Amino acid sequence: MFKSYFKSRKWALWAYGGLAFLLLSLFYQTHINVAINEWYKTFYDLMQNAQKNTVDDFWASIRRFFYLAMPYVIVYSLTTYFASHWVFRWREAMTFDYIERWRHCHKDIEGSSQRIQEDIYRFAKIIEDLGVKTVRAFMTLIAFIPILWTLSNSIGTGFLKEIPGSLVWVAITVSLGGLLISWFVGIKLPGLEYNNQKVEAAFRKELVYAEDDKVNYADLGVLINLFTGIKVNYYRLFLHYGYFNIWLVSFSQFMVLVPYMIAGPSLFIGLVTIGTLIQIGNAFGQVRESFSIFINNWTTVTELRSIHKRLKEFEENIGYIK
């Protein structure tokens, strides 16, 4: 899955040059995010003290936001566009490396065509989506943890005021706790996703054979039996994803309130301004969401785990892994 792209001279420029470009662009986006976080404090403090400021100050602050936001939008879009091309080259490298080995393999491997065409495609798409999000989350943590640590000094009530960097520790605790609970709540999902790909492959295989020979294939009884296997597995998936989503959405909604529950009382005793409170909420959200990257993308992670299992099995069967 990785050797064909990152250990190939043919793809070295794309693999490493493209990776460097993506890292630089994500670093720049994080830099702008930090500036926007500071803008929140300035803007909301201006609004809180509207009588002491002018309308010109208001519009100047709005213009400042656009000066920050528009470069972010452009770089974000370019990064997404380039990441699609970068990952597609990865898919191409994997596809033809697998095909070359598969052509000389005499084993009867279940779902070979699906693994080469669909599984590699889905693997590439998930790497594009989840990979960029993970790197962005890591850079966000590096940038925002010091900011949130400093903002923790604004906490003037409760036992957390005695703990240095209390907001950072709260973000870490709730994120790791949420990840642990998510692991147990969704423990059956990877296996179900893996089984789902197998039953889908069997049904599709029968239909593909029937395109050329409807006499010996596409028997209605066989197709009904194969589709029943799909239906049973999907119904189980729906059930398990159902209660998992109840947990995930509840957790996400509650986390929105946490920074305001911690820092909000300090507003009423004059230790923080509205701007600082909004800045705390934004910084806490950035850090907590970065720590929770795998919780917020658990469905994608589950799909990736099942695809990785299928591709690893395929590599073993074609002699890629000794």
Disulfide bonds with the S-S distance in Angstrom:
none
